[in-house]
């Protein structure tokens, strides 16, 4: 069994994972440092052209793994 090239694997993953991974890269890369705010859910919907459900799943995944803290307002 041959493995897929990395570019194919990336597009095969669900959109919420790609959003999560992109936000995680931005956190690691310093674009969103400690105490910084990531874009709001509606901003992420527009940025990634995704549904609110997909964006919320990505954000919840990041919260669940301790990458971000979700606050209202």
N, C-alpha and C positions, 0 to 999 in steps of 0.2 A: 504494500500500500504506500503510495507516494503522498507526501504532505503537500499542501497547497502553498504557493508562494505567499510571503507575508502580506502583500497588497491585497490578495484575494481574501485572506483570513480577516483582515480588518473590515472589509465591506460585508462579510458574512455575519459579523457580530451585530446584535440588536442595536438600534439607534441609541437607546438609553445608555448602553455601555460605551458607545463611541463618545457620547456627550460627557459621561462621567470620566472617561479616560482623558479627554481633552481638558476638562476642568482640572483634573488631577495634575496633568502636565504643567498647566499654568500655575498651579500652586507650588509645585516643586521648582519650577523655573523662576519663581519670585514675582510673577505678575500679580498674584494675590498673596501678599505676605500675611503674617500673623496680625489679626485684628482688622484686616482689609475686608471689604464687602465684595462678594461676587455679584454679578448682575442679578436683578430680580427675576423671578420666574417668567413674567411676561417678556422681559428683555431677552431671556434665554430662548423662549419660544420663537421670537423673531430672529435672533441670531442663528439658531440652528434649524429654523424652519421645521419645527417639530410640534407635536401636540403638547398641551399642558400636562397631560398624563405622563407622557414620555419624559418630559423635563423633570417633573416631580419624582419619578422613579429614579432618575440619575442623581438628583439632589438627596433623596432619602438614602440612597446607597452610599453616597459620600458621608452623610451624617452618621449612618450606621457603622461606618469604619473609622470614625473619628477625624476625618479630613476637614470637615466644616461643622459649625454649629448653626442651627436654624433658629432665627429670631423673627418674630413678627414685627412689622412696621419698619 
